[in-house]
Amino acid sequence: MPLELHEIKEAGEFAETIRVQADAFDSPMSVSSHLFYPILGQGPTARQDAVAGLICRQWYRHCIDPGSHWLKVIDTEQDGRVVAGANWLIVDTYTEKAPIINPFWLPEGEKREFAEDVFAQWADMRHGRKPHLAIQSIFTDPNFRRGGAATMLMDWGTQTADRLGLDCFVEGSQTGVPLYVRHGFEIIGDRLIKPFKKEEDKSNEWKNME
């Protein structure tokens, strides 16, 4: 499985990479699925429509951020099939207050309320940082995990940080932490991201998102 890493330049290759991201989010199912591309409705194209929306939103965010670098890893023996991807951000200014993502794609109600709280807590963790690199997302096709693709994506970021003389930051789940530690990251704190709501006010939908 000869792998190659490429930086994404065109919308077409970006779309292919984000479809892999969606598959990775779903295996196993993660809270990211519910927050970033909620499947609304029961129709035969509901998931396809959700992924299409995710592609459009992320491509827009990438295009307006000069520090955004989307990468893909391809399998050269499978006609250049995308097997993994990542989004690194080069932040070249002091982050006094990190922007909060507005989950406008979610319908009004508890899902949006939950997402707004999650995104606000993420932003709170990122304020006060000097210029740095940050990994926004890293993922591998479930059929190609443990094949070295994630290491290639991590190496791009850490080597770029070394070249620029910058620190790297990442917020990781319990699943992702071992990968980051293997690449020299140090755990500087634990924080549970969990929106607050009184137990008696929680609906079943809210509990499912927790």
C-alpha positions in Angstrom: 0.0 0.0 0.0 2.4 2.8 -1.2 1.0 6.0 0.3 1.6 9.6 -0.8 0.7 12.8 1.0 -0.6 15.8 -1.0 -1.8 19.3 -0.1 -5.3 19.8 -1.4 -5.7 22.6 -3.9 -9.0 21.9 -5.8 -12.6 21.7 -4.7 -13.0 18.2 -6.3 -10.3 16.6 -4.3 -11.5 18.4 -1.2 -15.0 16.9 -1.6 -13.5 13.4 -1.9 -11.5 13.9 1.2 -14.4 15.1 3.3 -16.5 12.1 2.2 -13.7 10.0 3.8 -13.9 12.2 6.9 -17.7 11.6 7.2 -17.1 7.8 7.0 -14.4 8.0 9.7 -16.8 10.0 11.9 -19.3 7.3 11.6 -17.0 4.4 12.5 -17.4 4.5 15.4 -20.2 7.0 15.6 -18.9 10.2 17.3 -20.5 13.4 18.6 -18.8 15.1 15.6 -21.3 13.4 13.4 -24.3 15.0 15.2 -22.7 18.4 15.4 -21.0 18.9 12.0 -23.2 17.1 9.6 -26.5 16.1 11.3 -28.7 13.9 9.1 -32.0 15.6 9.0 -35.0 13.6 7.8 -35.4 10.0 6.7 -35.2 10.2 2.9 -32.8 8.1 0.8 -30.5 11.0 0.2 -30.5 12.4 3.8 -26.9 11.4 4.6 -25.7 12.4 1.2 -27.3 15.8 1.6 -25.7 16.1 5.1 -22.2 15.3 3.7 -22.7 17.8 0.8 -23.5 20.5 3.3 -20.4 19.6 5.4 -18.2 19.8 2.2 -19.6 23.3 1.3 -19.1 24.7 4.8 -15.6 23.4 5.3 -14.5 24.4 1.8 -15.7 28.0 2.5 -13.9 28.1 5.8 -10.7 26.9 4.2 -10.9 29.4 1.4 -11.3 32.4 3.6 -8.5 31.4 6.0 -5.0 31.8 4.6 -3.5 29.7 7.4 -5.7 26.7 6.6 -3.9 23.7 5.1 -5.9 20.6 4.1 -3.9 17.5 3.4 -4.8 14.1 2.0 -3.1 10.7 1.8 -3.7 8.6 -1.2 -3.1 5.0 -2.0 -1.1 4.9 -5.3 -2.1 1.2 -5.9 -5.8 2.1 -5.8 -5.9 4.8 -8.5 -5.1 7.5 -6.0 -7.9 6.7 -3.6 -8.0 9.0 -0.6 -7.4 7.0 2.6 -6.9 9.8 5.1 -6.9 13.6 5.6 -6.2 16.4 8.0 -6.6 20.1 8.5 -3.7 22.0 10.0 -4.0 25.7 10.8 -1.0 28.1 10.9 -2.1 30.8 13.3 0.5 33.6 13.0 -1.0 36.1 15.4 -1.7 36.1 19.2 -5.1 34.5 19.8 -6.7 36.9 22.3 -10.2 35.5 21.7 -10.9 32.5 19.5 -13.9 32.8 17.2 -16.9 30.7 18.1 -18.4 28.6 15.4 -22.1 29.4 14.7 -23.9 26.1 14.0 -26.4 27.8 11.7 -26.9 24.5 9.8 -28.7 23.0 12.8 -32.4 23.5 13.2 -33.4 25.7 16.1 -33.9 23.7 19.3 -31.8 21.5 21.6 -29.4 20.3 18.9 -28.3 23.9 18.1 -28.3 24.8 21.8 -26.0 21.8 22.5 -23.7 22.6 19.6 -23.4 26.3 20.6 -22.3 25.3 24.1 -19.7 22.8 22.8 -18.3 25.3 20.3 -18.1 28.0 23.0 -16.2 25.7 25.3 -13.8 24.8 22.4 -13.2 28.5 21.7 -12.5 29.2 25.4 -9.7 26.6 25.4 -8.0 28.3 22.5 -7.9 31.9 23.7 -4.6 33.4 24.8 -2.3 31.4 22.5 0.8 32.9 20.9 1.4 32.1 17.2 1.2 28.3 16.7 0.1 25.4 14.6 -3.2 23.6 15.5 -4.6 20.5 14.1 -8.3 20.9 13.5 -9.2 17.5 12.2 -7.4 14.2 11.4 -9.1 11.1 10.2 -8.5 7.8 8.3 -10.8 5.7 6.2 -11.9 2.8 8.5 -10.6 0.3 6.0 -7.1 1.8 6.1 -6.4 2.5 9.7 -3.0 1.5 11.3 -1.3 1.7 7.9 0.8 4.8 8.5 -1.4 7.5 6.9 -2.1 9.3 10.2 1.7 9.4 10.9 2.3 11.1 7.5 -0.3 13.8 8.3 1.1 14.4 11.8 4.6 14.6 10.5 3.6 17.4 8.1 2.4 19.5 10.9 5.2 18.9 13.4 7.9 19.4 10.8 6.2 22.6 9.6 6.1 23.8 13.2 9.8 23.0 13.7 10.7 24.9 10.5 8.7 27.9 11.5 9.7 27.8 15.1 6.2 27.5 16.4 4.4 25.4 19.0 1.7 22.9 18.1 -1.6 22.5 19.9 -4.3 19.9 19.6 -7.5 19.1 21.5 -7.8 15.3 21.4 -10.3 12.7 22.4 -9.2 9.6 24.4 -9.0 7.8 21.1 -6.7 10.3 19.5 -4.4 11.1 22.5 -2.0 8.1 22.0 -1.3 9.2 18.4 -0.5 12.7 19.5 1.8 11.5 22.3 3.7 9.3 19.9 4.5 12.4 17.9 5.9 14.3 20.8 2.8 16.1 22.1 2.6 16.6 25.9 -0.7 16.5 27.8 -1.0 19.9 29.5 -4.5 19.5 30.9 -7.7 17.5 30.8 -11.0 19.1 30.1 -14.3 17.5 29.6 -16.4 19.2 27.0 -20.0 18.8 28.2 -22.8 21.3 27.8 -24.6 21.9 31.1 -28.3 21.4 31.5 -30.3 20.5 34.6 -31.0 16.8 34.7 -34.8 17.4 34.9 -34.6 19.6 31.8 -32.8 17.1 29.6 -34.8 15.5 26.8 -33.9 12.1 25.4 -32.4 13.9 22.4 -30.0 15.9 24.7 -29.0 12.8 26.5 -28.2 11.0 23.3 -25.9 13.8 22.2 -24.1 13.6 25.5 
